């Protein structure tokens, strides 16, 4: 299946740079949800600070937080087979 994948680098709290390949929740398709998120059941809705976003990290196959406030450069996007 093809989904819109973002690749961006941000600076973590500990000062390390991290490149993340991720799918934003607004880009989840029904097929993506049924394939990757079928066993996911949120325990509670977490309120994130301004500039933080919960995304699905394709490398770790899990939800992570992306920090748009500390992004280095610009994100790239592409339709990618996953």
C-alpha positions as CSV (number, residue, x, y, z in Angstrom):
1,X,0.0,0.0,0.0
2,X,1.1,3.5,-0.7
3,X,1.0,6.2,2.0
4,X,2.3,9.8,2.4
5,X,5.6,9.5,4.3
6,X,7.4,12.4,5.9
7,X,11.1,12.4,6.5
8,X,12.5,15.0,8.8
9,X,15.2,15.6,11.4
10,X,14.6,17.1,14.8
11,X,16.6,17.7,17.9
12,X,15.6,15.5,20.9
13,X,15.5,16.7,24.5
14,X,19.0,15.3,25.1
15,X,20.4,17.4,22.2
16,X,20.8,14.5,19.8
17,X,19.5,14.8,16.2
18,X,17.1,12.2,15.1
19,X,15.9,11.5,11.5
20,X,12.4,10.1,11.5
21,X,10.3,8.6,8.7
22,X,6.7,8.8,9.7
23,X,3.1,8.9,8.8
24,X,0.9,11.7,10.3
25,X,-2.5,10.7,11.6
26,X,-4.2,12.9,9.1
27,X,-2.7,10.6,6.4
28,X,-3.7,7.3,7.8
29,X,-5.8,5.3,5.3
30,X,-8.2,2.5,6.2
31,X,-5.7,0.0,4.8
32,X,-2.8,1.5,6.8
33,X,-4.9,1.3,10.0
34,X,-6.0,-2.3,9.4
35,X,-2.4,-3.3,8.7
36,X,-0.4,-1.4,11.3
37,X,-2.8,-0.3,13.9
38,X,-5.2,-3.2,14.3
39,X,-4.0,-4.0,17.8
40,X,-3.6,-0.4,18.9
41,X,-6.1,0.7,21.5
42,X,-5.3,4.1,23.1
43,X,-5.4,4.1,26.9
44,X,-6.2,7.8,27.1
45,X,-5.9,10.8,24.9
46,X,-2.7,12.6,25.8
47,X,-2.5,16.3,25.3
48,X,0.8,17.3,23.8
49,X,2.5,20.7,24.1
50,X,2.4,23.1,21.1
51,X,4.6,21.9,18.3
52,X,4.6,18.2,19.4
53,X,2.7,15.7,17.3
54,X,2.0,12.0,17.8
55,X,3.0,10.2,14.6
56,X,3.6,6.6,13.4
57,X,7.3,5.9,13.1
58,X,7.8,3.6,10.2
59,X,11.3,2.5,11.3
60,X,10.3,1.4,14.8
61,X,6.7,0.5,13.7
62,X,5.3,2.4,16.7
63,X,3.9,5.7,17.8
64,X,6.5,8.4,18.6
65,X,6.4,12.1,19.2
66,X,7.8,14.4,16.5
67,X,8.9,17.9,17.7
68,X,8.2,20.4,15.0
69,X,9.7,23.2,17.2
70,X,13.2,21.8,16.9
71,X,13.0,20.5,13.3
72,X,16.3,21.0,11.3
73,X,15.7,22.1,7.7
74,X,12.4,21.2,5.9
75,X,10.6,17.9,5.9
76,X,10.4,15.9,2.7
77,X,7.3,14.0,1.7
78,X,6.8,11.2,-0.8
79,X,4.2,8.6,-1.6
80,X,5.9,5.4,-0.5
81,X,5.0,1.7,-0.6
82,X,4.9,0.3,3.0
